Amino acid sequence: MVNFLRRLFINDYQNIKNQKVREAHGKLASIVGVISNLFLFGIKLVAGLLSKSVAIIADSINNLSDMGSSIVTLIGFKLANTPADEDHPYGHERIEYVAGLIVAIIIMFVGGSLLFSSIDKIINYEYNPILDYIAYISLGILALSILTKLWQSLFNRKIGKLIDSVALKAAASDSRNDVISTFVILIGNLVILFTGDIGFSIDGILGILVSIFIIISGIKIIKETANPLIGSSVSKEYVDELVEFVKNNKFVLGVHDIICHMYGPTKCFMTLHAEVDSKENIIEVHDAIDEVEMLVRQEYGVELTIHMDPIVNDDETNALKAKVGKIIEGLDKHLSFHDFRIVRKQSRSTLLFDVVIPYKYKMTKEEIYSYLTTEVNRDDDQYNLLINFDYQYIKCEE
């Protein structure tokens, strides 16, 4: 069904990297959400009024809020595709994250409202018998709602993964929550149908459980949505693919100091240092680097800026570099170094290099510096060390 709707309503639907195709996917998912949630709100409201169930009525209001969330997401996709301007030179794609945040707040509001109404139902318990045929109609509507919401969750999750949309992933989680909450309400109504008055409001108790689940889910979605707004790490797989593309150039010997800024799901600005042989013609290398930047922009849509680092490959430099590398690896396999060079002086040469350390590392920079200085000069005290400490901006695997 998902691919059928994509083929039916989206031109060139497989070209996900195209911004217009991506926007069309977001609009399709949002419109499907508006229509299906409006339908569920109507039939559940009727069922709730007929069965006098506060849980079913609250569930119908939840579907109405879901429709509002779909409208917010639809507007978010439209605004996110607005071209960059003087006030927003990096584009407007982060509006999608704001839309996801609004959806999460709506989810928490609905959960809070359901919690208070459920508590009131328990405190002011009153048994209201209903006709069997009304009960069966209500149960049928709840079953239909569960199937619809399950399909909604799968639909939004698939589209959300295809276009890497935080807002649609939040909508998928919300639909999953609705499946669970409606199923709990269905069980409660079955108990009431077959047992009658049991002396307390099972409807209210189930409503409290569902509301707590919804509130917790909203908090999780807020965290997931806020992370990219604050500035989360880019996936290692994504960066590795770009780095391999850069390293395929014959002049590039290695890559380090990779920094990636995401201004939305597809708007990426990246800088990196490319190691090149110091003996190569600088004009020729510069032209090659410019070409790499252009190809990355065309192939991946990434605004890449490359800084060239000339590397000296004489025997002394290579020997000392290997020695320092072995010492650092012996200290901790999670440490790495780059930009190694020697400043030679008559009295005492200086080794300059950068050491990359993990966040919250067990040793201080001073302790690392002291250890490396001692080990490098263990055989003969002839080198000063000038170390610049970097942090790893790309999440690494353990």
C-alpha positions in Angstrom: 0.0 0.0 0.0 2.8 2.4 0.9 4.6 2.0 -2.5 1.2 2.0 -4.3 0.5 5.5 -2.9 4.0 6.7 -3.6 3.7 5.6 -7.2 0.2 7.1 -7.5 0.9 10.6 -6.1 4.6 11.2 -6.4 6.5 11.8 -9.6 9.9 10.1 -9.7 9.1 8.7 -6.2 12.4 6.7 -6.0 14.6 9.8 -6.3 14.6 10.5 -2.5 17.7 12.8 -2.7 15.7 15.3 -4.7 14.4 17.9 -2.4 11.0 18.2 -4.2 10.5 14.4 -4.1 11.4 14.4 -0.4 8.9 17.2 0.2 6.2 15.3 -1.7 6.7 12.3 0.5 6.3 14.4 3.6 3.1 16.0 2.2 1.6 12.7 1.2 2.2 11.2 4.7 0.7 14.4 6.3 -2.4 14.4 4.1 -3.0 10.7 4.8 -2.7 11.5 8.5 -5.2 14.3 8.3 -7.8 12.2 6.5 -7.5 9.0 8.5 -7.4 10.8 11.9 -10.5 12.9 11.0 -12.3 9.6 10.1 -11.2 8.0 13.4 -12.2 11.0 15.5 -15.7 10.9 14.1 -16.4 7.2 14.6 -14.8 7.1 18.0 -16.6 10.1 19.2 -19.9 8.5 18.3 -18.8 5.2 20.0 -17.8 7.1 23.1 -21.0 9.1 23.4 -23.1 6.0 22.9 -21.2 3.9 25.4 -20.7 6.8 27.8 -17.0 5.9 28.0 -14.6 8.7 29.0 -11.7 6.6 27.7 -13.2 6.3 24.2 -14.1 9.9 24.1 -10.6 10.9 25.2 -9.2 8.6 22.6 -11.3 10.3 19.9 -10.0 13.7 21.1 -6.5 12.2 20.8 -7.2 11.4 17.2 -8.4 15.0 16.7 -5.0 16.2 18.1 -3.3 13.7 15.8 -5.0 15.4 12.9 -3.7 18.7 14.1 -0.2 17.2 14.4 -0.5 16.1 10.7 -1.4 19.6 9.7 1.6 21.0 11.7 3.8 18.4 9.9 2.4 19.4 6.5 3.1 23.0 7.1 6.5 22.1 8.4 7.4 20.3 5.2 6.2 23.2 3.1 8.2 25.8 5.1 11.3 23.6 5.4 11.5 23.6 1.6 11.6 27.5 1.4 14.9 28.6 -0.3 17.7 30.2 1.8 17.5 33.9 2.3 19.6 36.7 3.9 18.3 36.0 7.4 18.6 32.2 7.0 21.6 31.5 4.7 21.6 27.8 5.6 18.0 27.3 4.6 14.9 26.4 6.6 15.1 22.6 6.9 15.3 22.7 10.7 11.7 23.8 10.7 11.0 20.0 10.4 12.5 19.6 13.8 10.4 22.3 15.2 7.3 20.6 13.7 8.3 17.4 15.4 8.7 19.3 18.7 5.2 20.7 18.4 3.8 17.2 17.7 5.6 16.0 20.9 4.1 18.8 23.0 0.6 18.0 21.6 1.1 14.4 22.6 2.0 15.3 26.1 -0.9 17.7 26.4 -3.3 14.9 25.3 -1.7 12.5 27.8 -2.1 15.1 30.6 -5.8 15.7 29.7 -6.5 12.0 29.6 -4.8 11.6 33.0 -7.0 14.2 34.7 -10.2 12.9 33.2 -9.3 9.3 34.2 -8.7 10.3 37.8 -12.0 12.2 37.8 -13.7 9.0 36.5 -12.3 7.0 39.4 -13.1 9.5 42.1 -16.7 10.1 40.8 -17.3 6.5 39.8 -20.8 5.8 38.5 -21.9 2.6 36.8 -23.9 3.3 33.6 -25.1 0.1 31.9 -25.4 0.2 28.1 -27.3 -1.9 25.7 -25.4 -4.9 24.3 -25.7 -3.9 20.7 -24.2 -0.5 21.5 -21.3 -2.2 23.3 -20.7 -4.4 20.3 -20.7 -1.5 17.9 -18.2 0.3 20.1 -16.0 -2.7 20.3 -16.1 -3.0 16.5 -15.2 0.6 16.1 -12.2 0.2 18.5 -11.0 -2.8 16.6 -11.2 -0.9 13.3 -9.3 2.0 14.9 -6.5 -0.3 16.1 -6.0 -1.7 12.6 -6.1 1.8 11.1 -3.6 3.2 13.6 -1.3 0.2 13.1 -1.3 0.9 9.4 -0.7 4.6 10.1 2.3 3.7 12.2 3.9 1.5 9.6 3.2 4.0 6.9 4.7 6.9 8.7 7.7 4.9 9.9 8.5 3.7 6.4 8.2 7.2 4.9 10.1 8.7 7.8 13.0 6.3 7.3 13.0 6.8 3.6 13.4 10.6 3.8 15.0 10.7 7.3 12.2 12.9 8.8 12.1 13.4 12.6 8.6 14.7 12.4 7.3 11.6 10.6 9.2 9.3 12.9 7.5 11.1 15.8 4.1 10.6 14.1 4.8 6.9 13.7 5.6 6.6 17.4 2.4 8.5 18.2 0.4 6.1 16.1 2.0 3.2 17.8 1.0 4.7 21.2 -2.6 5.0 19.9 -2.6 1.3 19.0 -1.6 0.4 22.5 -4.0 2.8 24.2 -6.9 1.8 22.1 -6.2 -1.9 22.7 -6.2 -1.3 26.4 -9.5 0.6 26.2 -10.9 -2.3 24.1 -9.9 -4.8 26.8 -11.5 -2.7 29.4 -14.8 -2.5 27.6 -14.8 -6.2 27.1 -14.4 -6.7 30.8 -17.2 -4.3 31.5 -19.4 -6.0 28.9 -19.0 -9.5 30.5 -18.8 -8.6 34.2 -21.1 -5.6 34.6 -20.6 -3.4 37.7 -17.4 -4.5 39.5 -17.5 -1.6 42.1 -14.8 0.6 40.6 -14.0 2.3 37.4 -11.8 0.0 35.3 -12.3 2.5 32.5 -10.6 5.2 34.7 -7.7 2.9 35.8 -7.0 1.9 32.2 -7.1 5.5 31.2 -4.4 6.4 33.8 -2.1 3.7 32.5 -2.6 4.8 28.9 -2.1 8.5 29.8 1.2 7.8 31.6 2.4 5.8 28.6 1.5 8.7 26.2 3.3 11.3 28.4 6.5 9.2 28.6 6.3 8.7 24.8 6.0 12.5 24.4 9.0 13.1 26.6 11.1 10.6 24.5 10.0 12.3 21.2 11.0 15.7 22.6 14.5 14.4 23.4 14.8 12.8 19.9 13.6 16.0 18.2 15.7 18.4 20.3 19.0 16.6 19.7 19.4 17.7 16.1 18.4 21.2 17.1 21.1 21.3 19.8 23.6 19.7 17.5 24.0 16.0 17.5 26.8 13.9 16.0 26.4 12.8 12.4 26.3 9.0 11.8 29.7 7.4 11.2 28.4 5.5 8.1 27.4 8.7 6.4 30.7 10.4 7.0 32.7 7.3 6.1 31.1 7.2 2.7 32.0 10.8 2.0 35.6 10.3 3.3 36.1 7.3 1.1 34.9 9.4 -1.9 37.5 12.1 -1.0 40.3 9.6 -0.5 39.7 8.1 -3.9 41.5 11.2 -5.3 45.1 10.3 -6.2 46.6 13.3 -4.3 44.8 12.6 -1.0 46.9 10.5 1.4 44.6 10.7 4.4 41.8 12.7 6.0 41.3 14.1 9.5 39.7 17.0 11.5 36.3 16.2 10.0 33.5 18.6 11.2 30.0 18.3 10.0 27.1 20.7 10.6 23.6 19.6 9.7 21.0 22.4 9.1 18.2 19.9 8.4 17.9 16.3 7.3 19.6 17.0 3.9 21.4 20.3 4.4 25.0 19.4 5.3 28.1 21.7 5.6 31.3 19.8 6.1 35.0 20.8 6.6 38.0 18.4 6.6 41.7 18.4 6.4 43.2 16.4 3.5 46.8 15.2 3.7 48.8 15.7 0.5 52.5 15.1 -0.4 54.5 18.2 0.2 56.5 17.5 -2.9 53.5 17.7 -5.3 52.8 20.8 -7.4 50.6 23.0 -5.2 48.6 24.4 -8.1 47.9 20.9 -9.5 46.9 19.7 -6.0 44.7 22.7 -5.4 42.8 22.2 -8.7 42.3 18.5 -7.8 40.9 19.5 -4.3 38.5 22.0 -5.9 37.3 19.3 -8.2 36.7 16.9 -5.2 34.6 19.7 -3.5 32.5 20.2 -6.6 31.9 16.4 -7.1 30.9 15.9 -3.5 28.4 18.8 -3.9 27.0 17.2 -7.1 26.9 13.6 -5.8 25.9 14.1 -2.2 24.5 17.7 -2.0 27.1 18.4 0.7 28.8 21.9 0.9 32.4 20.6 1.5 35.4 22.8 2.3 38.8 21.0 2.2 41.9 22.3 3.9 45.2 20.9 2.5 47.8 19.6 4.9 51.2 19.0 3.3 52.9 15.9 4.6 56.7 15.4 4.7 57.7 11.8 3.8 61.5 11.7 4.6 63.0 8.8 6.5 63.5 10.7 9.8 59.9 12.0 9.9 58.4 8.6 9.0 60.5 6.9 11.7 59.5 9.3 14.4 55.9 9.3 13.3 55.8 5.5 13.6 57.4 5.7 17.0 54.9 8.2 18.3 52.0 6.2 16.8 53.2 3.1 18.6 53.4 4.9 21.9 49.9 6.4 21.5 48.4 3.1 20.6 50.1 1.5 23.6 48.6 4.1 25.8 45.1 3.7 24.5 43.6 2.3 21.3 40.9 5.0 21.4 43.5 7.7 20.9 44.7 8.8 17.5 47.0 11.5 16.1 47.6 13.4 12.9 49.4 16.5 11.4 52.8 15.1 12.5 55.8 17.3 11.5 59.2 18.2 12.8 60.6 21.7 13.4 64.3 21.2 13.3 66.7 23.3 15.4 70.4 23.0 16.1 69.9 22.4 19.8 66.6 20.6 20.1 64.0 19.7 17.6 60.2 20.0 18.2 57.6 17.4 17.3 54.3 18.9 16.5 51.1 16.9 16.1 47.4 16.7 17.1 46.0 14.1 19.4 42.3 13.2 19.2 40.8 12.2 22.5 37.3 11.0 23.3 34.9 13.2 25.4 35.1 12.6 29.2 38.4 10.8 28.7 39.9 9.2 31.9 43.2 11.1 31.6 43.7 14.8 31.5 45.5 16.6 28.7 48.4 17.3 31.0 48.7 13.7 32.0 48.7 12.6 28.3 51.3 15.3 27.4 53.6 14.2 30.3 53.3 10.5 29.4 54.1 11.1 25.7 57.0 13.4 26.4 58.5 10.9 28.8 58.1 7.9 26.4 59.3 9.8 23.2 62.5 10.9 25.1 63.0 7.6 27.0 66.1 6.7 24.9 67.5 10.2 24.4 66.2 13.5 25.6 66.3 15.5 22.4 62.7 16.4 21.5 60.3 19.0 22.6 56.6 18.1 22.1 54.0 20.6 21.0 50.7 18.8 21.1 47.3 20.2 20.1 44.4 18.2 21.6 41.3 17.7 19.4 37.9 16.1 20.1 36.2 13.6 17.8 33.2 15.3 16.2 32.1 12.1 14.5 30.6 9.3 16.6 32.9 6.3 16.6 32.1 2.6 17.1 33.3 1.0 20.3 
